[in-house]
Amino acid sequence: MTRGWAAVVMGLGVFPTGLAWCAEEQFPHSFEVTHTERVNFASGGTIHLNGSYGYLSVDGWDQPQVELTVIKSTDRFYEPRQSEEANKRLDLIKVAIEHPSEKELAITTTRPLRGGFRVPPMPRTKEEAVTVELLIHAPNDSHLSIHHDNGYVWVSDMTGEIEATSHTGDMIVMLPDPGPYSIDAKTRMGSVSSDFVGHGIKQWVLGTRFVRPIEGNPHRVYLRMGRGSITIKQSPPLIARSSN
């Protein structure tokens, strides 16, 4: 293939197999690593999620295990020859599982120290930024204690108590029917919407609070967002799901 013809093909967005391989090898791109692990976990236990940022997803299933998939990717594009530098950047973000007891588990995300302080999840330069996705499957009757920094939080098919806080971003909680659920959701700056009947209370000018008090012994759902939105949806009746 002549250099002129190659330029035409690339301009049209059509890559023969060999040329596509060359492009992937030669052009700058984001580097990504994925790791999955499973730990046994008893029904009805508590899962603590601390320091997470980016995308956090927790889905309930019927297995007596917690499955954690961590996907880390660089926001900056690196040349292929810079792979070692890119991987060092990815290695700075640590996600660890601790299992202090049969019914307690902690998943903690840590960032490196700079001058005695943690590097913020949104660094000042794109070169420092690493996007993190945490995809979690857990026994559906587990209790959740989530302390997220910023980004997106998704929780679905969990029937235990839920406590979730985040500084900035969007939070969606899918609650399987039947409840009952006692819900207290509040944003400092942003909206709260719910499929459940309750009381919407405006906070100051920009924030919103939604409260659904239930007598008896309901499942407690406590949600807090600094700047962003909270959405509470009623999902169809929980169908037991197992791994392949």
C-alpha positions as CSV (number, residue, x, y, z in Angstrom):
1,M,0.0,0.0,0.0
2,T,1.4,3.4,-1.0
3,R,1.7,6.2,1.5
4,G,-0.8,8.3,-0.5
5,W,-3.4,5.5,-0.6
6,A,-2.9,4.8,3.1
7,A,-3.7,8.5,3.8
8,V,-7.0,8.2,1.8
9,V,-8.0,5.0,3.6
10,M,-7.4,6.6,7.0
11,G,-9.2,9.7,6.0
12,L,-12.3,7.6,5.2
13,G,-12.1,5.8,8.5
14,V,-11.6,2.4,6.9
15,F,-8.8,0.3,8.3
16,P,-7.7,-3.0,6.9
17,T,-6.9,-5.5,9.6
18,G,-3.2,-5.0,9.5
19,L,-3.5,-1.2,9.4
20,A,-5.9,-1.2,12.4
21,W,-3.4,-3.3,14.4
22,C,-0.6,-0.9,13.5
23,A,-2.8,2.1,14.5
24,E,-3.5,0.5,17.9
25,E,0.1,-0.2,18.5
26,Q,1.4,3.2,17.4
27,F,-1.1,5.9,18.4
28,P,-1.5,7.2,22.0
29,H,-4.3,5.6,24.0
30,S,-5.7,5.3,27.5
31,F,-4.2,2.4,29.5
32,E,-6.6,0.2,31.5
33,V,-6.3,-2.7,34.0
34,T,-9.1,-5.0,35.3
35,H,-9.0,-7.2,38.3
36,T,-11.7,-9.4,39.8
37,E,-11.8,-11.3,43.0
38,R,-14.3,-13.1,45.2
39,V,-14.6,-13.6,48.9
40,N,-17.1,-15.7,50.9
41,F,-19.5,-13.6,52.9
42,A,-22.4,-14.5,55.2
43,S,-26.0,-13.5,54.6
44,G,-27.1,-10.4,56.4
45,G,-23.6,-9.0,56.9
46,T,-22.4,-5.4,56.6
47,I,-20.3,-4.1,53.7
48,H,-18.3,-0.9,54.2
49,L,-17.3,1.0,51.0
50,N,-14.8,3.8,51.8
51,G,-12.9,6.3,49.7
52,S,-14.4,5.2,46.4
53,Y,-14.8,7.7,43.5
54,G,-15.7,7.5,39.8
55,Y,-18.3,4.8,39.1
56,L,-19.6,2.6,41.9
57,S,-22.1,-0.1,41.3
58,V,-23.5,-2.5,43.9
59,D,-26.0,-5.2,42.7
60,G,-27.6,-7.9,44.8
61,W,-27.5,-11.6,44.0
62,D,-28.2,-14.9,45.7
63,Q,-24.6,-16.1,46.2
64,P,-22.9,-16.3,49.6
65,Q,-20.1,-14.3,48.2
66,V,-19.0,-10.8,47.4
67,E,-17.5,-10.3,43.9
68,L,-15.4,-7.2,43.2
69,T,-14.3,-6.1,39.8
70,V,-11.9,-3.1,39.7
71,I,-11.4,-1.3,36.4
72,K,-8.7,1.5,36.4
73,S,-8.0,3.6,33.4
74,T,-5.8,6.6,32.7
75,D,-7.5,9.8,31.6
76,R,-4.4,10.9,29.8
77,F,-3.4,9.2,26.5
78,Y,0.0,7.6,26.6
79,E,2.3,6.6,23.8
80,P,2.9,2.8,23.6
81,R,6.5,3.3,24.7
82,Q,5.2,5.0,27.8
83,S,3.4,1.9,29.1
84,E,5.6,1.6,32.2
85,E,4.8,5.2,33.2
86,A,1.0,4.6,32.6
87,N,1.0,1.4,34.7
88,K,2.9,3.2,37.5
89,R,0.1,5.9,37.5
90,L,-2.5,3.1,37.7
91,D,-0.7,1.4,40.5
92,L,-0.9,4.5,42.7
93,I,-4.7,3.9,43.2
94,K,-5.2,0.9,45.6
95,V,-8.4,-0.9,46.2
96,A,-8.3,-3.5,49.0
97,I,-10.7,-5.9,50.6
98,E,-10.6,-6.5,54.3
99,H,-12.7,-9.3,56.0
100,P,-12.4,-8.7,59.7
101,S,-15.3,-11.1,60.6
102,E,-17.7,-13.5,59.0
103,K,-20.4,-10.7,58.7
104,E,-18.3,-7.7,58.1
105,L,-16.3,-6.7,55.0
106,A,-14.6,-3.4,53.9
107,I,-13.6,-2.3,50.4
108,T,-11.3,0.7,50.7
109,T,-9.9,2.9,47.9
110,T,-6.8,4.8,48.7
111,R,-4.8,7.4,46.8
112,P,-1.2,8.4,47.2
113,L,0.0,11.0,49.7
114,R,1.4,14.3,48.5
115,G,2.9,16.6,51.2
116,G,1.0,14.6,53.9
117,F,-2.3,14.9,52.1
118,R,-4.2,12.5,49.9
119,V,-4.2,13.3,46.2
120,P,-7.8,14.4,45.4
121,P,-9.9,12.2,43.2
122,M,-10.0,14.9,40.5
123,P,-6.3,16.0,40.3
124,R,-5.3,19.4,39.0
125,T,-3.8,18.0,35.9
126,K,-5.1,15.4,33.5
127,E,-1.8,13.6,33.6
128,E,-2.5,12.6,37.2
129,A,-6.1,11.5,36.7
130,V,-7.1,7.9,36.9
131,T,-10.7,6.8,36.5
132,V,-11.9,4.0,38.7
133,E,-14.9,1.7,38.3
134,L,-16.0,-0.6,41.1
135,L,-18.5,-3.3,40.1
136,I,-19.7,-5.2,43.1
137,H,-22.1,-8.2,43.5
138,A,-23.2,-8.9,47.0
139,P,-25.8,-11.1,48.9
140,N,-29.0,-9.1,48.4
141,D,-29.8,-8.9,52.2
142,S,-26.4,-7.3,53.0
143,H,-26.3,-4.0,54.8
144,L,-24.4,-1.2,52.9
145,S,-22.4,1.6,54.3
146,I,-21.1,3.7,51.4
147,H,-18.9,6.8,51.7
148,H,-18.3,7.9,48.1
149,D,-16.2,10.9,47.1
150,N,-17.6,12.0,43.8
151,G,-19.0,10.4,40.6
152,Y,-21.8,8.0,40.1
153,V,-23.4,5.6,42.6
154,W,-25.7,2.8,41.6
155,V,-27.4,0.4,44.0
156,S,-29.9,-2.3,43.0
157,D,-31.6,-5.4,44.3
158,M,-30.4,-4.8,47.9
159,T,-33.0,-5.5,50.6
160,G,-30.8,-4.7,53.6
161,E,-30.3,-1.3,55.2
162,I,-28.5,1.3,53.0
163,E,-26.5,4.2,54.1
164,A,-24.9,6.1,51.2
165,T,-23.2,9.5,51.1
166,S,-21.4,11.3,48.3
167,H,-19.9,14.8,47.8
168,T,-20.7,15.3,44.2
169,G,-22.4,13.4,41.4
170,D,-25.6,11.3,40.9
171,M,-27.0,8.5,43.0
172,I,-29.6,6.0,41.8
173,V,-31.1,3.4,44.2
174,M,-33.3,0.7,42.9
175,L,-35.4,-0.8,45.8
176,P,-37.0,-4.1,45.2
177,D,-40.6,-4.5,46.1
178,P,-41.9,-5.4,48.7
179,G,-40.5,-3.1,51.4
180,P,-41.3,-1.6,53.7
181,Y,-38.6,1.1,53.4
182,S,-38.0,4.1,55.7
183,I,-36.4,6.6,53.4
184,D,-34.5,9.8,54.3
185,A,-32.8,11.4,51.2
186,K,-31.3,14.8,51.1
187,T,-29.1,17.0,48.8
188,R,-27.4,20.2,49.7
189,M,-27.6,21.4,46.1
190,G,-29.7,19.3,43.7
191,S,-32.9,17.3,43.4
192,V,-34.4,14.2,44.9
193,S,-37.0,12.1,43.1
194,S,-38.8,9.0,44.3
195,D,-41.2,6.4,43.1
196,F,-42.3,6.0,46.8
197,V,-44.9,8.1,48.5
198,G,-43.4,10.5,51.0
199,H,-42.9,14.1,52.0
200,G,-40.7,16.3,49.8
201,I,-39.1,19.1,51.8
202,K,-37.2,22.0,50.2
203,Q,-34.0,22.8,52.0
204,W,-32.9,26.5,51.7
205,V,-33.0,27.5,48.0
206,L,-31.0,24.8,46.2
207,G,-31.3,21.6,48.2
208,T,-34.1,19.1,48.6
209,R,-35.1,16.5,51.2
210,F,-37.4,13.6,50.8
211,V,-38.7,11.7,53.8
212,R,-40.8,8.5,54.0
213,P,-41.4,7.5,57.6
214,I,-42.7,3.9,58.2
215,E,-43.8,2.5,61.6
216,G,-42.7,-0.9,62.8
217,N,-39.4,-2.4,61.7
218,P,-38.7,-1.1,58.2
219,H,-35.6,-1.3,56.1
220,R,-33.7,2.0,56.6
221,V,-32.5,3.9,53.6
222,Y,-30.4,6.9,54.4
223,L,-29.0,8.9,51.4
224,R,-27.0,12.1,51.3
225,M,-25.6,14.0,48.4
226,G,-23.6,17.3,48.5
227,R,-24.0,18.6,45.0
228,G,-26.0,16.4,42.5
229,S,-29.1,14.3,42.3
230,I,-30.7,11.4,44.1
231,T,-33.2,9.1,42.4
232,I,-35.1,6.4,44.2
233,K,-36.8,3.8,42.0
234,Q,-39.1,0.9,42.8
235,S,-37.8,-2.1,40.8
236,P,-39.8,-5.2,40.1
237,P,-40.0,-8.0,42.7
238,L,-36.5,-9.4,43.4
239,I,-35.7,-12.4,41.3
240,A,-32.9,-14.6,42.7
241,R,-29.9,-14.3,40.4
242,S,-26.9,-16.6,40.5
243,S,-23.5,-16.5,38.8
244,N,-22.9,-18.4,35.6
